[in-house]
């Protein structure tokens, strides 16, 4: 759902600036691209630190899970049609349907959580990348703006061009040399936002 | 048949039941019915129980992972998400118990 953003939502220190990245940030938000979000915080956030952008992977990245959930939901009907002898045991049929509903629900919740917690945060001080890889582990990387050396956006394939999704590679001077924002919407805009923030950080304006 | 049984009694061998196709010894258990078609129910019950146990384990892991991540990032939708994951866990536990009960009874 698109949420319009007005300039009044910009933090005080950004209002006086005349930079191109502010234009991208004042465009309409989507659920995967939220500029200057209210009530958003993270572990280790400083008092006067402003969250500039919250980015999540495009929902198309989780399409395979959505399809799997639908297939698991359909499967018992197919099994019941293929094995007619099962239809005599009503309780067994009900159980098979119950199991398929629960598996489908697990896939749906899992894909939603993956979408929600595969989150990238850009603040006026740092960049944070949280990757929810599986139920067994997740990774969390961050780099301060002054440590970022290079920002590259990459879009490959017709599908990514159609939906305007891509990957943003952030090269840092730290031990964790790369931070990647995978399958995010508007990768060129994100690159521009980061480049302008880096410039402002180097000048000491933010 | 009675003559045969009398003869068998005399030599100390158990007598046979008259009229029985399976000709089981007297006093033994009922003959097991010979299956005329394949019974698929047990083929589904075993894997069904394993799938249910794996699913409940997955749900618990997902709940714990979500709890950790909820402390890492807090957004306006975090409360809603916590509710979703708690409802999901409760529904999964109840559904699993019901399914196992139905599988045993089926």
Interface residues (C-beta under 8 A of the other chain):
Chain A: X37 X38 X39 X40 X41 X42 X43 X54 X83 X85 X86 X89 X91 X92 X94 X95 X96 X98 X99 X101 X102 X103 X105 X106 X109 X110 X112 X113 X116 X117 X119 X121 X130 X132 X135 X136 X138 X140
Chain B: X37 X38 X39 X40 X41 X44 X45 X48 X51 X52 X55 X58 X59 X61 X62 X65 X66 X68 X69 X71 X72 X73 X74 X75 X76 X77 X81 X84 X85 X88 X91 X92 X95 X96 X98 X99 X102 X103 X105 X106
